[in-house]
Amino acid sequence: MDPEILVDELASERTAFFEALESVADESMITPGLVGEWSGRDLIAHVGYWIGHATELIHEVEQGRIDEVGADQPPTDEVNATVARIARTTDVETVRRREAASFDALVERMRAMDPALLALTLPDGASVAQGLREDGAEHYHEHTQELRSALSQPTDA
């Protein structure tokens, strides 16, 4: 597999995510409840964190530590709660810049990686390519769909 395919998928899903966010009212960008307990800012921080996680995956694999991927990682819900808690004390523009930096770093690492690494199997049984998709393109897609659904719901008058 060519890493550029993953980059294209990632960029496309990220674009769709931010296009959906354009419809979010300014208040909902900082007020919990847009999607579940999360605000728009929380969602941006959340996907940004997991993009960084994907970058770490590449680093671990390139360092020959594929067996360590996911080891000693706190439970996902705990990570997500921590990311949201930090996001709530950070202005939206800073959260956006952090997500953009994480995205740029992941794209750079994917483009520079040896394509043969994408076929390697992670401890959870997924391929490296699938792990990158899960933390990247698929994750943006999942939250884009949640946003679209939330934005299509009638609001209480």
PAKE-929798 format. One line per field, with one value per residue: x, y, z of N, C-alpha, C in turn; residue in one letter. Coordinates in pm, whole numbers. Each point is the difference from the previous one (the first is absolute). Layout:
<atoms>
nxx <- (X, ...);
nyy <- (Y, ...);
nzz <- (Z, ...);
caxx <- (X, ...);
cayy <- (Y, ...);
cazz <- (Z, ...);
cxx <- (X, ...);
cyy <- (Y, ...);
czz <- (Z, ...);
kolro <- (A, ...);
</atoms>
This chain:
<atoms>
nxx <- (84, -47, 90, 23, -40, 73, 98, -32, -17, 111, 61, -55, 22, 121, 7, -56, 87, 97, -40, -16, 120, 10, -86, 100, -101, 42, -119, -40, 82, -59, -124, 24, -19, 99, 93, -107, 105, 32, 83, -11, 37, -83, -87, 34, -1, -115, -42, 36, -53, -105, 5, 25, -100, -58, 42, -41, -109, 9, 20, -93, -73, 30, -25, -80, -90, -29, 73, 51, -46, -49, 122, -43, -94, -35, -109, -56, -98, 101, 60, -116, -23, 122, -9, -121, 46, 107, -75, -72, 130, -24, 47, -107, 54, 33, -121, -47, 85, -35, -128, 14, 68, -95, -94, 64, 21, -127, -43, 82, -40, -127, 27, 62, -106, 62, -50, 110, 19, -70, 68, 86, -1, -94, 33, -84, 92, -10, -6, 123, -26, -58, 105, 70, -72, 7, 126, 2, -1, 1, 94, 62, -9, 35, 89, 32, -21, 65, 92, 3, 1, 91, 61, -39, 26, -132, 13, 13, -124);
nyy <- (-118, 103, 52, 38, -126, -35, 70, -47, -122, 14, 56, -94, -92, 50, 15, -119, -37, 73, -56, -113, 24, 34, -100, -17, 32, 126, 12, -78, 93, 66, -32, -78, -109, 40, -84, -55, -22, -19, 102, 95, 83, -67, 5, 127, 25, -63, 46, 118, -37, -55, 115, 64, -71, 31, 122, -15, -49, 94, 87, -57, -6, 124, 9, -80, 85, -71, -85, 123, -2, 103, -46, -20, -15, 117, -36, -31, -41, -51, -46, -42, -43, -45, -47, -40, -48, -38, -54, -31, -11, -30, 112, 21, 119, -7, -45, 91, 87, -50, -2, 121, 30, -62, 59, 116, -25, -41, 99, 80, -57, 9, 120, 8, -68, -109, -4, -74, 105, 47, -102, 55, -102, 78, 21, 96, -37, 130, 37, 40, -34, -108, -15, 33, -84, -90, 36, -19, -44, -121, 51, 70, -108, -76, 93, -8, -131, -5, 82, -65, -109, 48, 43, -122, -12, 1, 130, -2, 39);
nzz <- (0, -65, 83, -126, -14, 105, -55, -119, 54, 68, -104, -74, 92, 11, -131, -13, 94, -54, -113, 66, 52, -127, 12, 82, 79, 7, 54, -100, -46, 100, -35, 104, -75, -77, 42, 56, 74, -127, 6, -90, 95, 78, -101, -22, 130, 2, -117, 47, 117, -59, -66, 114, 43, -117, 23, 125, -58, -91, 97, 71, -109, -32, 128, -67, 50, -106, 71, 6, -124, 67, 27, 120, -91, 53, 66, -115, 77, 71, -109, -51, 124, 4, -123, 28, 113, -67, -95, 104, 23, -126, -54, -75, -19, 127, 30, -83, 53, 118, -36, -53, 109, 70, -74, 0, 129, 10, -76, 65, 113, -41, -48, 115, 41, 37, -123, 8, 77, -102, -49, 84, 84, 50, 127, -42, -91, 16, -127, -23, -125, 50, 77, -108, -71, 97, 23, -131, -123, 52, 79, -95, -78, 102, 31, -126, -1, 116, -52, -115, 73, 82, -109, -33, 129, 13, 13, 131, -9);
caxx <- (-84, 68, -43, -69, -144, -44, 5, -116, -119, 7, -27, -139, -89, 23, -71, -143, -21, 0, -116, -115, 15, -34, -142, -19, -9, 116, -25, 16, 141, 62, -95, -26, -133, -16, -3, 14, 48, 108, -17, 81, 140, 36, 14, 124, 109, -8, 57, 141, 75, 11, 93, 132, 16, 38, 140, 76, -2, 105, 129, 25, 25, 130, 104, 3, -71, -140, -60, -31, -110, -119, 33, 2, -85, -121, -124, -40, -93, 79, 74, -95, -44, 113, 11, -112, 21, 104, -56, -95, 76, 82, -83, -27, 107, 115, -38, 9, 142, 58, -48, 66, 139, -3, -31, 118, 103, -38, 17, 145, 51, -53, 67, 141, 17, 18, -132, -6, -43, -146, -56, 34, -114, 8, -40, -145, -36, -19, 123, 40, -86, -131, 17, 8, -135, -90, 29, 1, -114, -125, -38, -62, -129, -96, -44, -72, -136, -65, -29, -110, -121, -35, -39, -127, -107, -68, 38, -112, -33);
cayy <- (118, 127, 90, 118, -31, 32, 145, 52, -30, 83, 139, 11, -11, 120, 110, -20, 29, 144, 56, -19, 93, 136, 22, 2, 134, 34, -44, -146, -33, 0, -48, -144, -40, -6, -144, -56, 100, 76, 120, -4, 8, -132, -92, 31, -48, -146, -56, 39, -93, -132, 15, -11, -142, -69, 36, -83, -137, -8, 7, -129, -103, 29, -29, -145, -29, -28, -77, 90, 89, -14, -44, 104, 113, 5, -31, 102, 95, 86, 90, 94, 93, 90, 91, 95, 89, 97, 85, 96, 111, 51, 70, -77, 16, -80, -139, -17, -1, -127, -106, 18, -43, -147, -46, 20, -95, -133, -5, -6, -133, -101, 14, -38, -136, -112, -59, -139, -1, 6, -135, -69, -25, 56, -96, -22, -76, 90, 41, 138, 83, 9, 82, 140, 38, 10, 123, 112, 23, -56, 75, 123, -36, -31, 122, 80, -53, 43, 143, 17, -46, 98, 126, -19, -15, 127, 56, 36, 143);
cazz <- (0, -9, 108, -54, 3, 136, 13, -73, 80, 120, -36, -43, 117, 83, -67, 26, 141, 21, -71, 89, 112, -42, 29, 145, 59, 84, 137, 6, -11, 132, 101, -10, -40, -145, -28, 134, 96, -61, -82, -121, 44, 54, -114, -69, 85, 1, -123, 0, 86, -63, -112, 63, 36, -123, -25, 94, -53, -102, 69, 68, -102, -62, 99, 23, 125, -35, 109, 110, -39, 84, 136, 104, -38, 84, -73, -96, 61, 89, -88, -58, 104, 27, -115, 7, 116, -38, -107, 57, 59, -109, -99, -122, -99, 43, -25, -145, -39, 46, -89, -130, 16, 8, -134, -84, 41, -46, -145, -27, 38, -92, -129, 13, 51, -92, -25, 46, 141, 8, 2, 125, 89, 135, 103, 3, -119, -115, -68, 26, -84, 64, 120, -42, -46, 115, 74, -93, -90, 54, 119, -50, -61, 108, 67, -100, -3, 124, -14, -95, 65, 104, -62, -71, 99, 32, 129, 89, -10);
cxx <- (88, -50, -78, -152, -56, -2, -122, -129, -8, -37, -146, -96, 18, -74, -150, -35, -8, -111, -126, 6, -36, -145, -29, -2, 119, -17, 23, 146, 65, -90, -23, -144, -24, -15, 25, 39, 101, -47, 79, 149, 48, 23, 131, 120, 7, 63, 148, 86, 22, 85, 143, 30, 43, 147, 91, 7, 110, 137, 35, 36, 137, 117, 9, -70, -147, -71, -42, -118, -123, 29, 4, -80, -121, -123, -43, -93, 73, 80, -93, -47, 110, 17, -110, 19, 104, -54, -89, 68, 86, -90, -7, 114, 124, -28, 10, 146, 66, -44, 70, 145, 9, -26, 123, 111, -32, 19, 148, 57, -51, 71, 144, 19, 20, -137, -14, -50, -152, -64, 30, -122, 28, -45, -150, -51, -24, 135, 34, -88, -137, 7, 5, -136, -94, 22, -12, -130, -132, -49, -63, -139, -107, -54, -68, -145, -77, -39, -119, -133, -47, -53, -133, -118, -67, 43, -125, -23, -16);
cyy <- (124, 91, 121, -24, 35, 151, 62, -23, 91, 144, 21, -2, 119, 119, -10, 35, 151, 71, -15, 97, 143, 34, 11, 145, 25, -50, -150, -43, -9, -54, -150, -27, -2, -144, -68, 110, 97, 123, -20, 2, -135, -100, 23, -52, -152, -60, 36, -92, -133, 4, -9, -143, -80, 29, -81, -145, -17, -1, -133, -108, 22, -29, -150, -42, -29, -78, 87, 93, -31, -45, 120, 125, 1, -36, 119, 104, 98, 102, 107, 104, 101, 102, 105, 98, 107, 96, 109, 118, 70, 70, -80, 11, -81, -148, -30, -8, -132, -115, 9, -46, -153, -60, 11, -98, -141, -13, -12, -139, -109, 6, -48, -147, -102, -66, -144, -8, -4, -138, -75, -10, 53, -104, -28, -75, 85, 25, 143, 94, 17, 84, 148, 50, 21, 129, 124, 17, -52, 78, 134, -31, -24, 128, 97, -47, 40, 148, 23, -41, 102, 127, -11, -16, 134, 49, 33, 149, 61);
czz <- (0, 114, -51, -6, 137, 22, -69, 77, 122, -32, -40, 119, 94, -59, 28, 145, 23, -77, 85, 117, -37, 31, 148, 49, 92, 143, 15, -19, 137, 111, -17, -42, -150, -46, 135, 97, -62, -77, -129, 33, 52, -113, -75, 80, -2, -126, -10, 85, -71, -127, 53, 39, -122, -35, 92, -46, -105, 66, 65, -101, -64, 95, 33, 127, -25, 111, 118, -31, 86, 142, 93, -38, 92, -83, -88, 61, 92, -82, -55, 102, 32, -113, 5, 115, -33, -106, 59, 67, -105, -102, -130, -100, 36, -25, -150, -46, 41, -90, -135, 6, 7, -137, -90, 33, -48, -150, -35, 30, -94, -134, 5, 37, -112, -21, 50, 145, 14, 11, 129, 90, 140, 102, 5, -124, -123, -67, 42, -82, 64, 128, -33, -49, 120, 77, -88, -76, 57, 121, -39, -56, 106, 62, -97, -6, 125, -6, -92, 61, 104, -63, -75, 94, 23, 138, 80, -10, 137);
kolro <- (M, D, P, E, I, L, V, D, E, L, A, S, E, R, T, A, F, F, E, A, L, E, S, V, A, D, E, S, M, I, T, P, G, L, V, G, E, W, S, G, R, D, L, I, A, H, V, G, Y, W, I, G, H, A, T, E, L, I, H, E, V, E, Q, G, R, I, D, E, V, G, A, D, Q, P, P, T, D, E, V, N, A, T, V, A, R, I, A, R, T, T, D, V, E, T, V, R, R, R, E, A, A, S, F, D, A, L, V, E, R, M, R, A, M, D, P, A, L, L, A, L, T, L, P, D, G, A, S, V, A, Q, G, L, R, E, D, G, A, E, H, Y, H, E, H, T, Q, E, L, R, S, A, L, S, Q, P, T, D, A);
</atoms>
